[in-house]
Structure formats: structure tokens, C-alpha cells
Amino acid sequence: MEEVAKNVEKTTDLLHRLNFS
């Protein structure tokens, strides 16, 4: 579960970066 949470966090961060680009 920890790995999944990390993955979700990474994906969310990337999405935010793209949105703010």
C-alpha cells in the first residue's frame, strides 16, 4: 500500500506541475 500511495503522490505532483505550466 505504501508504494501505491507514493505513486499517487508522484502522479498528483506531476499533474499539478502540468496544470501550473
Secondary structure, DSSP 4 states (H G I P E B T S, - for coil): -HHHHHHHHHHHHHHHHHHH-
